């Protein structure tokens, strides 16, 4: 088989520890410490304590591929004891990258199989995509060899001054006996000469920190070193990515020595060049690896099919060998008493393994394994493992004992891991199962010279008990309790530092199709017993998810309720506004202070296409706050017509059949975690300082005569609330909208409608720099309207709208009163062409009790982007169907806002319909 592809992903692996009671999101980083990348969907593999997890809201975790963030669901509580590993591929288009793979398998007779494979992955160094290098940068990369950690290239370049750019001045100062310089943000035409890009090089490795000053873009500030120790984490450099090449060739042989004996052997060679721009250090690119395996199966008895399985393995991996991905299990180094992040590459490894297993046909088995692990960094380890499994008269045992002795140049130690697991199935008690488990992991690593335990030593034991109902039934329950005690090194001893107690309850009630309920809840209490050994504090965590679904009386009542509670973290976010062609953005810039410099508090949502020249781009930061979270979602529908379907209904039955009620709510709330629990999603107001983030949507709609062709009305209430944590503080929005719409069909062609509107709309910002944006508007409006329809060719409507908006006196006390006439029409010419027109005359009066100008955020919002006085808005749209799936649209918009000049906008678009 031969295949090839143009690759767009790069593999990486993140290893980190969980935070106590913190479900996330946890941010992933790239191979070059990148923070901003897109994870390729479906490529991730997430492990906790060596166990592979499943993705999904009803499974173990969810992942945001665009922001590279992982959040764990209530099914999987994250604690300080969680060892998290994530493998993934992410979009990397610095160079054109190509893959070539070849594999062939040949069978010779019935005993011999040959396998050969080859893989090549290489970056085309002269075909750059996202990263475009000039000759000086290529020369720079050619001189660093394989030391790609030094690929930090200065980014300050001279630039022409513009008020809309983030520019810096170069400041010189005396650093001891030397003259040094740094860059300082400036908006002065005399000094702002440099366009500088900054990279995150790690805390304590840079001279700059992020500085928020309201400018439209990211700004960095120089912090002088203290005693030659750097105080920041950013530098005016860009991290250049080197082109790489990786090749692997492997040859494998399978030979059946006899009916019960099989021999396997495989050898491989790799060639890995981390910088194809440079020939320096190219002598260490090739590496070799090999594996030999011999297995034998011997039958002792035919009655119970007792058999003995034996095996012998030898594995050799050279330090220079570079596999495509890991070739060990995710916690291989930890199993040998080494830290999880101990590098495997860079050392030569020799592994010898001997195995013997005796088992029968009743799932009774005992296995012994001896392993020797030898590394070129003077590590030698010996491991003995015994695993015992038995299933006898409802009792199940799954026990193991593993002891590992290891020795390095400076340390020696022993790692002991016994596990006793037993359970009993009670058939006379509805097949309930009771289980007990004990597990111990104790790593005693001593420093040879000091004869004391090293910091990597640890010990913990776990006791657990569980009771579960029959797994094969639709209704099932489970309750589990376990306690864990952790010990940390202190001198020559391991001293207990904390103990946790954990209780988990699960239920799935799915037997009744009308009422279904699921529950997964965990309570955890952590008690620190020795504060000198750990910085962890006492903590309590509640994590749960409950869902109830109902369908009653043939659909008269349907509903769904979902409730979640737990703890996570909220990320601060930066944002900036980028200019795009008119009509393709969402925001407009209003230079309120007239200084010609864009600041973040001068951008508003555009109300007309010609003003929509900017988009808002959010950039996540590495700043987080621990937060308790609540989620409450419900949907409810009451439809009497589902049971009252007769044509001869009278009285109360007829009245009830005309009613339709729908209600839905979504609340996602995060508040500052103070060590207590937060169960009530309605407890905190938007302005409460304990509230970090909030998203609320509540919609209730009552309809009467909804299906009548004569008359009817709809009463709805929409409530929206939102609070976001930004780098400059909190931004909150609130909306409470009541709307009554009545409908009266005077004839088949004429319909009279009225729409009455009462609303509250508010925006609050915590920063004093942005307090010019704050408002709280009370809005009242009424609009009677007449619609005339003639067949399918012509539609005409006109209405008169009266509207009042009042801003709260605390935020300025502005008021607008408007009267508008709205006329719309649409004419269909044949079946392929239509002409639609719209005209609005809006007469607005603006007043302010505090003398505030209409040229402000509040004024722009209250005036809907218009000006006090007489405003005219018109639109003409012509749509032509060219072919069955092509549609041409030509649109003309005009606007005359009071005393301002007339604005004309024209655009055309061609749409393909599928």
C-alpha positions in Angstrom: 0.0 0.0 0.0 1.3 3.5 -0.9 -0.4 6.7 0.2 0.5 10.4 0.4 -1.1 13.6 1.7 -0.6 17.2 2.3 -0.6 17.5 6.1 -2.0 20.4 8.1 -1.5 19.2 11.7 1.3 18.9 14.2 1.3 16.4 17.1 1.8 17.6 20.7 1.4 16.3 24.2 0.5 18.3 27.4 1.0 16.9 30.9 -0.4 18.8 33.9 -2.0 18.3 37.3 -5.6 19.2 38.0 -6.6 21.9 40.5 -8.7 20.9 43.5 -12.4 21.0 42.6 -11.7 22.8 39.3 -13.4 21.4 36.3 -11.8 23.8 33.9 -11.4 25.1 31.3 -7.8 24.0 31.1 -5.7 25.7 28.3 -3.6 23.6 26.0 -0.3 24.9 24.6 1.5 24.1 21.3 4.9 22.4 20.7 6.5 25.8 20.6 4.6 27.1 23.6 1.9 28.7 21.3 -1.3 29.8 23.0 -3.4 30.6 19.9 -4.1 27.7 17.6 -6.9 25.5 16.5 -7.0 21.8 17.6 -7.9 19.5 14.7 -11.3 18.0 15.6 -11.3 14.4 16.8 -7.5 14.1 17.1 -7.4 14.6 20.9 -6.8 11.8 23.4 -7.4 12.7 27.0 -6.1 10.6 30.0 -6.7 11.0 33.7 -4.4 8.8 35.9 -3.6 6.7 32.8 -7.3 6.1 31.8 -8.5 7.1 28.4 -11.6 9.4 28.6 -14.6 9.8 26.2 -15.6 13.2 24.7 -19.2 14.4 25.1 -21.4 16.5 27.4 -22.9 13.3 28.8 -19.4 11.7 28.9 -16.1 12.8 30.5 -15.1 16.1 28.9 -15.8 18.7 26.3 -13.3 20.6 24.2 -13.4 23.9 22.4 -11.3 23.2 19.3 -11.1 26.9 18.4 -9.6 28.1 21.7 -7.9 24.8 22.7 -9.6 24.5 26.0 -10.8 21.4 27.8 -13.6 21.3 30.4 -14.4 18.2 32.4 -18.0 17.2 33.0 -19.6 16.3 36.4 -19.0 12.6 35.6 -15.3 13.1 36.2 -14.3 15.2 39.2 -11.0 16.9 38.9 -8.8 17.2 42.1 -5.2 17.9 43.1 -4.6 14.1 42.6 -5.7 14.1 38.9 -2.8 13.5 36.6 -4.0 14.9 33.2 -2.4 14.1 29.9 -3.7 15.4 26.5 -2.4 14.3 23.1 -3.7 16.2 20.1 -2.9 17.6 16.7 -3.3 21.3 15.9 -3.3 23.3 12.8 0.2 24.3 11.8 0.7 25.9 8.4 4.1 27.5 8.6 5.4 25.4 5.7 3.9 23.2 3.1 4.0 19.8 4.7 3.8 16.4 2.9 3.4 12.8 4.1 4.3 9.7 2.2 3.5 6.3 3.7 4.3 2.8 2.3 3.4 -0.5 3.8 3.6 -4.1 2.5 3.0 -7.4 4.0 4.1 -10.7 2.5 3.1 -14.2 3.6 5.5 -17.1 2.8 3.9 -20.4 3.4 1.9 -20.9 6.6 4.7 -20.0 9.0 6.4 -16.9 7.8 5.2 -13.3 7.4 7.3 -10.3 6.4 6.3 -6.7 6.9 8.0 -3.6 5.6 7.0 0.0 6.0 8.3 3.5 5.4 7.1 6.9 6.4 8.3 10.4 5.4 7.1 13.7 6.7 8.9 16.9 5.7 8.4 20.6 5.6 9.1 22.3 2.3 11.5 25.0 3.6 11.1 27.1 0.5 7.3 26.9 0.5 6.2 29.0 3.4 2.6 29.6 4.2 1.7 31.4 7.4 5.3 32.2 8.4 7.1 34.1 5.6 10.8 34.3 6.2 13.1 36.8 4.6 16.8 36.1 3.7 18.1 37.5 7.0 15.7 35.2 9.0 16.7 32.2 7.0 20.4 33.0 7.6 19.7 33.4 11.3 18.0 29.9 11.4 20.9 28.3 9.5 23.3 29.5 12.2 21.5 28.0 15.3 21.7 24.3 14.2 19.5 22.0 16.3 19.3 24.6 19.1 15.8 25.6 18.0 15.0 27.0 21.5 17.2 29.9 20.4 15.0 30.8 17.4 13.9 34.1 18.9 14.2 36.8 16.3 13.9 40.6 17.1 10.7 42.1 15.7 11.0 45.9 16.1 10.8 47.6 12.7 10.5 51.3 11.7 7.0 52.2 10.7 5.1 55.3 9.5 3.0 57.0 12.2 -0.8 56.4 12.3 -3.2 57.1 15.1 -4.8 53.7 14.5 -1.6 51.7 15.0 0.0 50.4 18.2 3.5 52.0 18.0 6.4 52.3 20.4 9.2 54.8 21.1 12.7 53.6 21.8 14.0 54.8 25.1 17.6 54.7 26.1 18.8 54.4 29.7 22.0 53.6 31.7 22.2 50.0 32.9 25.2 50.0 35.2 28.2 51.0 33.0 26.3 50.2 29.8 23.7 52.0 27.8 20.6 49.9 27.1 17.2 50.6 25.6 13.6 49.5 25.8 10.4 50.1 23.9 7.6 52.3 25.3 4.1 52.7 23.9 3.5 56.1 22.4 0.9 57.9 20.3 3.1 60.9 19.7 4.1 61.5 16.0 7.6 62.6 17.2 8.5 59.4 19.0 6.1 56.5 18.0 8.3 55.1 15.2 8.5 51.3 15.9 6.1 48.6 15.2 6.9 45.8 17.7 5.6 42.3 18.2 5.9 40.5 21.5 6.1 36.8 22.3 5.4 35.0 25.6 8.8 33.6 26.7 7.7 32.5 30.2 7.4 34.1 33.6 10.8 35.5 34.7 12.4 35.2 31.3 11.2 38.5 29.7 11.4 42.2 30.4 7.8 43.2 29.5 4.4 42.7 31.0 0.9 43.2 29.4 -0.4 46.7 30.1 -4.1 47.7 29.7 -4.5 51.3 28.9 -7.7 51.3 26.8 -5.9 51.4 23.4 -7.4 49.4 20.6 -4.8 46.6 20.6 -2.4 44.8 22.9 0.1 47.0 24.7 3.2 45.9 26.6 5.2 47.8 29.3 8.9 47.5 30.2 9.8 46.4 33.7 13.4 46.9 34.7 15.3 43.8 36.1 15.9 43.6 39.8 19.4 42.4 40.7 19.7 41.2 37.0 16.6 39.0 37.4 14.0 39.6 34.8 10.5 40.6 36.1 8.3 40.0 33.0 7.3 37.3 30.6 7.2 38.9 27.2 10.0 40.0 24.9 10.1 42.0 21.6 10.9 38.9 19.6 9.0 36.4 17.4 9.5 32.7 17.7 10.6 31.4 14.3 9.5 27.8 13.5 12.2 25.8 11.8 11.3 23.4 8.9 11.6 19.8 10.0 12.0 16.4 8.4 11.2 13.0 9.9 11.7 9.6 8.2 11.1 6.1 9.6 11.7 2.7 8.0 10.7 -0.6 9.7 11.0 -4.3 8.9 9.1 -7.0 10.8 9.1 -10.8 10.8 6.5 -13.2 12.3 7.5 -16.9 12.4 5.4 -19.8 13.7 8.1 -22.1 15.2 5.4 -24.6 16.1 1.7 -24.9 16.5 1.9 -23.3 20.0 5.0 -21.1 19.6 5.3 -17.8 17.8 8.3 -15.6 17.3 8.1 -11.9 16.3 10.9 -9.5 15.5 11.0 -5.9 14.3 13.7 -3.4 13.6 13.3 0.3 12.7 15.5 3.3 11.8 14.5 6.9 12.1 16.0 10.1 10.6 14.9 13.3 12.3 16.2 16.8 11.5 14.7 19.6 13.5 16.2 22.4 11.3 16.6 21.6 7.6 17.9 25.2 7.1 21.1 24.3 8.9 23.7 21.5 8.5 25.1 22.1 11.9 24.6 19.2 14.3 23.3 16.9 11.5 25.5 14.0 12.7 23.0 12.9 15.4 19.8 12.7 13.2 19.7 8.8 12.8 18.5 6.4 15.4 17.7 2.7 15.6 15.2 0.5 17.6 14.4 -3.2 17.7 12.0 -5.6 19.4 12.0 -9.4 19.8 9.1 -11.5 21.2 8.6 -15.2 21.8 5.3 -16.6 23.0 4.2 -20.1 23.8 0.8 -21.6 24.8 0.6 -25.1 26.4 -2.6 -27.0 27.2 -2.5 -29.0 30.5 -6.0 -30.4 30.8 -9.1 -30.7 28.5 -11.7 -30.8 31.4 -11.3 -27.2 32.5 -9.1 -26.1 29.6 -6.2 -25.3 31.9 -3.4 -23.7 29.9 0.0 -22.1 30.5 1.0 -19.0 28.5 4.6 -17.9 28.6 6.4 -15.1 26.9 9.8 -13.5 26.5 10.4 -10.0 25.2 13.4 -7.8 24.5 13.3 -4.2 23.4 16.1 -1.9 22.4 15.6 1.8 21.6 18.5 4.1 20.8 18.7 7.6 22.2 18.6 9.1 18.7 15.6 7.1 17.6 12.6 9.4 17.1 9.1 7.7 16.9 6.1 9.4 15.3 4.2 9.2 18.6 4.8 7.7 22.0 5.6 4.0 22.0 4.9 3.5 25.7 1.8 3.8 27.8 1.0 7.3 29.0 2.3 6.6 32.6 5.3 4.4 31.6 7.9 6.5 33.5 5.8 6.7 36.6 5.4 3.0 36.7 9.2 2.8 37.1 9.3 5.3 40.0 10.2 8.2 37.7 8.4 11.6 37.4 5.6 11.5 34.7 7.4 14.1 32.6 10.7 12.3 32.6 11.9 12.4 28.9 12.1 9.0 27.2 13.7 10.4 24.1 17.4 11.2 24.5 18.3 8.1 26.3 19.1 4.5 25.1 16.7 2.0 26.6 16.9 -1.8 27.1 13.8 -3.7 28.3 13.7 -7.4 29.1 10.4 -9.0 30.0 9.4 -12.6 31.0 5.8 -13.6 31.6 4.0 -16.7 32.8 0.2 -17.0 33.1 -1.9 -20.0 34.2 -5.7 -19.8 33.5 -8.8 -22.0 33.0 -12.2 -21.6 31.3 -13.8 -20.2 34.5 -12.0 -16.9 34.4 -9.6 -18.1 37.1 -6.0 -17.0 36.3 -2.7 -16.1 38.0 0.1 -14.4 36.1 3.7 -13.5 37.0 5.9 -11.1 35.1 9.5 -10.0 35.6 10.8 -6.9 33.8 14.2 -5.3 33.7 14.5 -1.7 32.5 17.9 -0.2 31.8 18.5 3.4 30.6 21.7 5.0 29.4 21.4 7.7 32.1 22.4 5.1 34.7 18.9 4.0 35.6 18.4 0.3 36.3 15.0 -1.0 37.4 13.7 -4.5 38.3 9.9 -5.1 38.5 8.0 -8.2 39.8 4.3 -8.4 39.2 1.7 -10.9 40.3 -2.0 -10.6 39.1 -4.7 -12.9 40.4 -8.3 -13.1 39.0 -11.1 -15.4 40.1 -14.9 -15.7 39.6 -16.3 -18.1 42.1 -20.0 -18.5 43.1 -20.8 -14.9 42.6 -17.5 -13.7 44.2 -15.1 -11.8 41.9 -11.5 -11.1 42.9 -9.1 -9.0 40.9 -5.9 -8.6 42.9 -2.4 -7.6 42.0 1.0 -7.0 43.7 3.7 -5.0 41.9 7.1 -4.2 43.4 9.7 -2.2 41.5 13.3 -1.7 42.7 15.4 0.9 40.9 18.8 2.5 41.1 20.3 5.6 39.5 23.6 7.4 39.8 22.4 9.5 42.7 19.2 7.8 44.0 17.8 4.4 44.8 14.3 3.3 45.7 11.4 0.9 45.7 7.9 1.4 44.4 5.2 -0.9 45.8 1.6 -1.1 44.5 -0.7 -3.8 45.9 -4.4 -3.8 44.9 -7.1 -5.9 46.6 -10.5 -5.8 44.7 -13.4 -8.1 45.6 -17.1 -8.0 45.0 -20.2 -10.2 45.6 -23.3 -10.5 43.4 -26.5 -11.1 45.4 -28.9 -12.8 43.0 -31.6 -13.1 45.7 -31.5 -9.3 46.2 -32.3 -8.2 42.6 -28.7 -8.8 41.4 -27.2 -6.0 43.5 -23.4 -6.1 43.7 -21.4 -5.1 46.8 -17.7 -4.3 46.3 -14.7 -3.5 48.3 -11.3 -2.2 47.1 -8.0 -1.3 48.7 -5.0 0.2 46.8 -1.6 1.5 47.9 1.0 3.3 45.9 4.2 3.9 47.8 7.3 5.3 46.1 10.3 5.6 48.5 13.2 7.2 46.6 16.3 7.9 48.7 19.2 10.2 47.9 22.3 8.0 48.3 24.6 10.7 49.7 22.1 12.3 52.1 20.2 9.1 52.9 16.9 11.1 52.8 13.8 10.9 50.7 13.8 12.9 47.5 10.9 15.3 46.6 9.6 12.7 44.0 8.8 10.2 46.8 5.1 9.8 47.7 2.6 7.5 49.2 -1.2 7.2 49.2 -3.7 4.6 50.0 -7.3 4.3 49.0 -10.2 2.4 50.6 -13.5 2.2 48.7 -16.8 0.5 49.0 -19.7 0.5 46.4 -23.2 -0.9 46.0 -24.7 -1.2 42.5 -28.0 -2.4 41.1 -28.4 -4.7 38.2 -26.7 -3.1 35.2 -29.0 -4.8 32.7 -32.1 -3.1 33.9 -33.5 0.3 32.7 -33.7 1.6 36.2 -30.4 1.4 38.0 -28.6 2.9 40.9 -25.1 3.1 42.4 -23.5 4.6 45.4 -19.7 4.7 46.0 -17.7 5.9 48.9 -13.9 6.1 49.0 -11.3 7.8 51.2 -7.7 8.6 50.2 -4.7 9.6 52.4 -1.6 11.2 51.0 1.9 11.1 52.5 4.8 13.4 51.5 8.5 13.0 52.2 10.0 14.6 55.3 13.5 13.6 56.0 13.7 9.8 56.0 10.0 9.2 56.4 6.7 9.7 54.6 4.3 11.7 56.7 0.6 12.0 56.1 -0.4 15.5 54.9 -4.1 15.2 54.0 -7.1 12.9 53.7 -10.1 13.2 51.4 -13.5 11.6 51.7 -15.6 11.2 48.6 -19.2 10.1 48.0 -20.7 9.5 44.6 -24.4 8.8 43.8 -25.7 7.8 40.4 -29.2 7.0 39.2 -30.8 6.3 35.8 -34.6 6.0 35.8 -35.5 5.3 32.2 -38.1 2.6 32.4 -41.1 4.9 32.3 -41.3 6.7 28.9 -43.3 9.5 30.4 -40.9 10.4 33.2 -37.2 9.9 32.8 -34.5 11.0 35.3 -30.7 10.8 35.5 -28.4 11.9 38.3 -24.7 11.9 38.9 -23.6 13.7 42.0 -20.3 13.8 44.0 -19.4 15.3 47.3 -15.7 15.6 48.3 -14.2 16.9 51.5 -10.4 17.5 51.8 -8.9 17.8 55.2 -5.3 18.9 55.5 -3.6 17.4 58.5 -0.1 18.8 58.2 0.3 22.3 56.8 4.1 22.1 56.8 4.1 19.5 54.0 1.6 21.1 51.6 0.3 24.4 50.5 -3.1 22.9 49.8 -6.0 24.2 52.0 -9.0 22.5 53.4 -11.6 22.3 50.7 -15.1 21.0 50.0 -16.5 20.3 46.5 -19.9 19.5 45.2 -20.3 18.4 41.6 -23.5 17.2 40.1 -25.7 16.9 37.0 -29.4 16.1 37.1 -31.8 15.9 34.1 -35.6 15.3 34.1 -37.7 14.7 31.0 -41.5 14.6 30.9 -44.1 13.9 28.3 -47.7 13.6 29.6 -51.2 13.2 28.3 -50.4 12.6 24.7 -48.2 15.8 24.4 -50.4 18.2 26.4 -47.4 18.8 28.7 -43.8 18.3 27.5 -40.7 19.5 29.2 -37.0 19.1 30.0 -35.0 20.3 33.0 -31.2 20.2 33.3 -29.3 21.3 36.4 -25.5 21.3 36.9 -23.4 22.5 39.8 -19.7 22.5 40.3 -16.5 24.6 40.3 -14.2 25.7 37.5 -12.3 28.7 36.4 -13.2 31.8 34.3 -10.6 33.2 31.9 -10.0 36.9 31.4 -10.2 37.9 27.8 -8.5 40.7 25.7 -10.1 42.0 22.6 -9.4 44.4 19.8 -11.3 45.9 16.9 -10.0 45.2 13.4 -11.1 47.2 10.3 -12.7 45.3 7.5 -14.5 46.4 4.3 -17.7 48.3 5.0 -20.7 46.1 5.5 -18.6 43.0 6.5 -18.2 44.0 10.1 -20.4 44.4 13.1 -19.1 47.5 14.9 -18.5 51.2 14.1 -16.0 53.6 15.5 -17.3 57.0 16.8 -14.5 59.4 17.7 -16.3 60.9 20.7 -13.3 63.0 22.0 -12.2 64.0 18.5 -8.5 63.1 19.1 -8.3 60.7 16.0 -7.1 57.8 18.2 -9.1 54.7 18.5 -9.8 53.5 22.1 -11.9 50.6 23.1 -14.7 52.7 24.6 -15.4 54.4 21.3 -16.7 51.3 19.4 -20.4 50.4 19.2 -22.6 47.9 17.4 -23.2 49.3 14.0 -26.9 50.0 13.2 -26.4 50.5 9.4 -24.4 48.5 6.9 -22.1 51.4 5.8 -21.0 51.9 9.4 -20.1 48.2 10.0 -16.4 48.5 9.3 -14.9 46.7 12.3 -15.0 43.2 13.8 -14.2 42.5 17.5 -11.6 39.8 18.0 -11.3 38.1 21.4 -8.0 36.8 22.5 -7.8 34.5 25.6 -5.3 35.3 28.3 -3.6 33.1 30.9 -5.3 34.8 33.8 -8.0 32.8 35.6 -10.3 33.1 38.6 -11.6 30.0 40.4 -15.3 30.1 40.3 -18.4 28.1 41.4 -20.8 27.5 38.5 -24.5 26.8 38.1 -26.3 25.8 34.9 -30.1 25.6 34.8 -31.9 25.0 31.5 -35.5 24.1 31.1 -38.1 24.1 28.4 -41.9 23.7 29.0 -44.8 23.6 26.5 -48.5 23.3 27.3 -50.6 22.6 24.3 -54.3 21.8 25.1 -55.0 21.2 21.4 -53.1 17.9 21.8 -56.1 16.5 23.7 -58.9 18.8 22.7 -59.1 18.0 19.0 -62.8 17.8 18.3 -64.7 20.2 16.0 -67.7 20.6 18.2 -65.9 22.0 21.3 -67.9 24.5 23.4 -67.6 26.6 26.5 -64.5 26.1 28.6 -63.1 23.3 26.4 -63.3 25.5 23.3 -61.6 28.4 25.3 -58.8 26.1 26.5 -58.1 24.6 23.1 -57.2 28.1 21.8 -54.4 28.6 24.4 -50.8 27.8 23.8 -48.0 28.4 26.3 -44.2 28.0 25.8 -41.5 28.7 28.3 -37.7 28.3 28.2 -34.8 29.3 30.2 -31.0 29.1 30.0 -28.8 30.2 32.9 -25.1 29.8 33.1 -23.6 31.5 36.2 -20.1 31.7 37.6 -19.3 33.4 40.9 -16.1 33.8 43.0 -15.2 30.6 44.8 -14.9 31.3 48.5 -14.8 27.7 49.8 -18.6 27.4 50.0 -21.2 26.0 47.7 -23.4 27.8 45.2 -26.6 26.0 44.5 -29.0 28.9 43.7 -28.7 30.1 40.1 -30.9 33.1 40.9 -29.0 34.3 44.0 -26.7 37.0 42.7 -27.6 40.2 40.8 -25.7 41.5 37.8 -24.0 44.2 39.9 -22.9 41.9 42.7 -19.1 41.9 43.0 -19.1 38.1 43.7 -20.6 37.4 40.2 -17.9 36.7 37.6 -19.8 35.6 34.5 -23.5 35.2 33.6 -25.5 34.3 30.6 -29.3 34.3 31.1 -32.1 33.9 28.6 -35.7 33.6 29.7 -38.5 33.5 27.2 -42.2 33.1 28.0 -44.9 33.3 25.3 -48.7 33.0 25.8 -50.7 32.7 22.6 -54.4 32.8 22.1 -56.2 31.9 18.9 -52.8 31.1 17.4 -54.3 28.9 14.7 -57.3 31.2 13.9 -57.5 32.9 10.6 -59.6 35.8 12.1 -57.9 37.2 15.1 -55.4 36.4 17.9 -52.7 37.8 20.2 -49.3 36.8 21.5 -47.9 38.1 24.8 -44.2 37.4 25.3 -41.5 38.3 27.8 -37.8 38.1 27.0 -35.2 38.5 29.6 -31.5 38.5 28.8 -28.6 39.0 31.1 -24.9 38.8 30.5 -21.7 39.5 32.4 -18.2 39.0 31.0 -14.8 39.1 32.7 -12.5 41.2 30.5 -9.0 42.5 31.2 -10.3 45.9 32.2 -13.0 44.5 34.5 -16.6 43.4 34.2 -19.0 44.3 31.5 -22.7 43.6 32.1 -25.8 43.8 29.9 -29.4 43.4 30.9 -32.7 43.4 28.9 -36.3 42.9 30.0 -38.6 43.1 27.1 -42.5 42.8 27.3 -44.2 42.6 23.9 -47.9 42.4 23.1 -48.9 41.7 19.5 -52.5 41.6 18.3 -53.7 40.4 14.9 -57.1 41.1 13.3 -57.8 39.9 9.8 -60.3 42.4 8.3 -60.5 40.4 5.1 -58.5 37.9 3.1 -56.3 40.7 1.9 -56.2 43.2 4.8 -54.7 42.6 8.3 -54.6 45.0 11.1 -51.9 44.5 13.8 -50.7 46.4 16.8 -47.5 45.9 18.6 -46.9 47.3 22.1 -43.5 47.3 23.5 -42.1 47.9 27.0 -38.5 47.2 27.8 -35.5 47.8 30.0 -32.1 47.8 28.4 -28.9 48.4 30.4 -25.1 48.3 30.1 -22.8 48.4 33.1 -19.0 48.5 33.1 -16.9 48.3 36.3 -13.9 50.3 35.0 -13.9 54.1 35.4 -12.2 54.4 32.1 -15.3 52.9 30.5 -18.1 54.5 32.6 -19.0 56.7 29.6 -20.7 53.6 28.2 -23.0 52.9 31.1 -26.8 53.4 30.7 -30.1 52.0 31.9 -32.9 52.8 29.5 -36.7 52.5 29.9 -38.3 52.0 26.5 -42.0 52.4 25.6 -43.4 52.1 22.1 -46.7 51.3 20.3 -47.1 50.7 16.5 -50.4 50.1 14.7 -49.9 48.6 11.3 -52.0 47.7 8.2 -50.9 44.9 5.8 -52.4 44.5 2.3 -51.7 41.3 0.3 -52.9 40.6 -3.2 -52.3 37.0 -4.1 -48.6 36.1 -4.4 -47.6 39.1 -6.4 -48.0 42.2 -4.2 -47.6 43.0 -0.6 -47.9 46.5 1.0 -47.8 47.6 4.7 -47.7 50.9 6.6 -47.5 51.8 10.2 -47.1 54.6 12.6 -44.7 54.1 15.6 -44.4 56.2 18.7 -41.5 55.5 21.0 -40.0 57.0 24.2 -36.6 56.2 25.7 -35.5 57.5 29.1 -32.0 57.0 30.6 -31.8 56.6 34.4 -30.7 59.9 36.0 -27.7 58.2 37.6 -26.3 57.6 34.1 -27.1 60.9 32.5 -30.9 61.3 32.4 -31.1 61.6 28.6 -34.5 61.2 26.9 -35.7 60.7 23.3 -39.2 60.9 21.9 -39.7 59.8 18.3 -42.6 59.5 15.9 -42.0 57.4 12.7 -43.9 56.5 9.6 -42.9 53.1 8.1 -43.9 52.0 4.6 -42.9 48.7 3.0 -43.8 47.0 -0.2 -42.8 43.9 -2.3 -43.8 43.2 -5.9 -43.1 39.8 -7.5 -42.6 40.0 -11.3 -43.4 36.6 -12.8 -41.6 33.9 -10.7 -38.0 35.0 -11.1 -37.9 38.7 -10.2 -39.0 40.7 -7.1 -38.7 44.3 -6.1 -38.8 45.3 -2.4 -38.9 48.8 -1.1 -38.8 50.3 2.4 -39.1 53.9 3.6 -39.0 55.4 7.1 -39.5 58.9 8.3 -38.4 59.3 11.9 -38.7 62.6 13.8 -36.7 62.5 17.0 -36.4 64.9 19.9 -33.4 64.5 22.2 -33.1 66.1 25.7 -30.6 65.7 28.5 -31.2 66.8 32.1 -27.4 66.8 32.7 -26.5 68.5 29.4 -24.9 65.4 27.9 -24.4 65.5 24.2 -26.0 63.1 21.8 -22.5 62.3 20.5 -21.9 59.5 23.0 -22.4 55.8 23.5 -25.7 56.5 25.2 -26.8 58.9 22.5 -25.8 56.5 19.7 -27.8 53.8 21.3 -30.9 55.9 22.1 -31.0 57.5 18.7 -30.5 54.1 16.9 -27.5 55.6 15.0 -29.6 58.6 13.8 -29.6 62.3 14.9 -32.1 64.6 16.6 -34.5 66.0 14.1 -36.0 64.7 10.9 -34.4 61.5 9.7 -35.1 59.7 6.4 -34.2 56.1 5.6 -35.0 54.2 2.4 -34.1 50.9 0.7 -34.7 49.3 -2.7 -33.8 45.7 -3.4 -34.1 43.9 -6.7 -33.7 40.1 -6.7 -33.4 38.1 -10.0 -33.3 34.3 -10.3 -30.9 33.6 -13.1 -30.9 29.9 -13.1 -32.3 27.2 -10.9 -29.6 27.7 -8.3 -28.2 31.2 -9.0 -29.8 34.4 -7.6 -28.6 37.9 -8.3 -29.5 40.7 -5.8 -28.9 44.4 -6.2 -29.5 46.6 -3.2 -29.5 50.4 -2.7 -29.7 52.0 0.8 -30.1 55.7 1.6 -30.0 57.6 4.8 -30.5 61.3 5.6 -29.9 61.8 9.3 -31.3 65.3 10.2 -28.6 67.9 9.5 -25.9 65.4 8.4 -25.1 64.7 4.8 -27.0 62.0 2.9 -25.4 58.6 2.8 -25.9 56.4 -0.3 -24.8 52.7 -0.2 -25.1 50.3 -3.1 -24.1 46.6 -3.3 -24.7 43.6 -5.4 -24.4 39.9 -4.6 -24.6 36.6 -6.4 -25.9 33.6 -4.4 -25.6 30.0 -5.3 -28.5 27.9 -3.8 -28.0 24.3 -3.0 
